[in-house]
Amino acid sequence: MTGRLADLLPQRSDWAAARRHPRRDLVAGLTVAVVALPLALAFGVASGLGAQAGLVTAVVAGAVAAVFGGSNLQVSGPTGAMTVVLLPIVHEFGGDGVLMVGVMAGLILIALAVAGLGRYVRYLPTPVIEGFTAGIAVVIALQQVPAMLGVDDAEGEKVWAVAADAVLRFVAQPHPAPVLVAAGVAALMLLGARWRPAVPFSLLAVAAATVLAEVLPVPLARIGALPSGVPAPSFGFLQWSAVGDLLPAALAVAALAALESLLSATVADAMSVSQRHHPDRELFGQGLANLAAPILGGVPATAAIARTAVNVRAGAQSKLAALTHAVALAVIVLAAAPLVSRIPLAALAGVLLATTVRMVETASLLALVRATHRDAAVLVLTFTVTVVFDLVTAVAVGLGVAVVLALRAIARTAGIKQVPIDDADHSAEEHALLREHIVAYRLDGPLFFAAAHDFLLELTEVADVRAVVLRMSRVSTIDATGAHILGDAITRLRHRGIIVLLSGIDPAHRQALTALGITADLERDGLLCPDTPAAIARARELLRPGTADQIERWYTR
């Protein structure tokens, strides 16, 4: 255990790149901070705990994850996907419940890291990832409808119900100023990104909206007062008696944090030349970040794909860039809290609306829909469940359906085929014997629970033969169900007086069959052969005149 923890802790080599190009990392960090500021404010408000919580999360979680995480390029903080999960928790358990969930999720992430489970995220199907990403984008957009319309008392159990209620209230009493502000900020961000990608249009758009709100006599809701500093540590939110009630939410937050962080790290690796992240260390760093942020009033955090991409494009080479981003945001909190408090909520809604548009890769979605019916079904189902229900349910349902469809496709590759017996070296009498009494079948692909039942039906329909040779060399895998059904098929054939011989069994498969007691009788009677010629020779030997009594004794004892 001690050695495992040592592997997860920061290494001196982590900062070697920072010593080579410190200036590039500092510039990249400042660039990311400019982009992250409006996002941190917006996601803090969207989470239900306020803009201050978003800033604290960006500072604290961003710094801790930068130091302890497993990626040199990753930038962490509050994210849109996390707000989707947090908002229902706020409504049900309040702000203290969210902080408690953050701590519990941090402990779960650390446990996952120690167990070495980070590497398994790579097996998550692409349609599931793309489906819930698109679903998250729609949910985040729906969450911004009340702020965009200037409605602060919309009600509903689901996000789409709240958005619909906000629209109805707006129609009853329309006030266009928030709509114009949100639409203007979103348009400036999207069009500006196409025109000058390197310019931080999100910050410029929010600043312009704030200035207009101060100059023009229009009613716009503002962020409100922020403390001019990082809040003091507090453990007052810890309620250990509520652990049981909060555990499902904590598992959901931990699952999302692990998934989004490792996906973001993978994207960062792909965008760089020589960078490779350590998945378990990344989970460990995210776990510590989620332990630290709630103590200072921050919401659960995860790596942010958008900010990480900005970091990479800005030339980051080491963890120094992400750490610089956190320090720069802390300076902003200390020096500019009064200015930040005057930002209109509609402007932050516009930032998030533009972010949702960027989240959806239309070309990728269309490619998956056109790829196979299976991929299209998984993508659409995951997307729909994300919007209608929640993210964790969507991932579970999408993954479950993807697994079932994949097993169905794999099962179709399994088969049993009768093959001709090579009788070139046999006499005419032996040829007739082989043609009339011995048949060989080749088993292809996996013999497992999803494919074994069809195998049983096909094999037990064998008729008018005295010996069956099952060629097992092309069987790729056997599970317990497949082994038991193979044994059942052998038993049924033997009860009909048919000799069954197995040839070419892989040693690993033979061990499994032996452990389950499937081949005990066959091995005792010499019916397990190393190859097909040996099996045919053994079958000929057993079918010679005078062996009938011996065979009869086998099947009646």
Secondary structure as UniProt FT lines:
FT   HELIX           2..8
FT   HELIX           12..15
FT   HELIX           16..20
FT   HELIX           22..47
FT   HELIX           51..68
FT   STRAND          76..77
FT   HELIX           80..115
FT   HELIX           118..123
FT   HELIX           126..143
FT   HELIX           145..149
FT   HELIX           159..172
FT   HELIX           177..195
FT   TURN            197..198
FT   HELIX           201..215
FT   TURN            236..237
FT   HELIX           240..242
FT   HELIX           243..271
FT   HELIX           279..295
FT   TURN            296..297
FT   STRAND          302..303
FT   HELIX           305..313
FT   TURN            314..315
FT   HELIX           319..340
FT   TURN            341..342
FT   HELIX           345..359
FT   HELIX           362..371
FT   HELIX           373..388
FT   HELIX           391..413
FT   STRAND          415..419
FT   TURN            424..425
FT   HELIX           428..437
FT   STRAND          438..447
FT   TURN            449..451
FT   HELIX           452..459
FT   TURN            460..461
FT   STRAND          467..471
FT   TURN            473..474
FT   STRAND          475..478
FT   HELIX           480..495
FT   TURN            496..497
FT   STRAND          499..503
FT   HELIX           507..515
FT   TURN            516..517
FT   HELIX           520..524
FT   TURN            525..526
FT   STRAND          528..529
FT   HELIX           532..542
FT   TURN            545..546
FT   HELIX           548..556
//
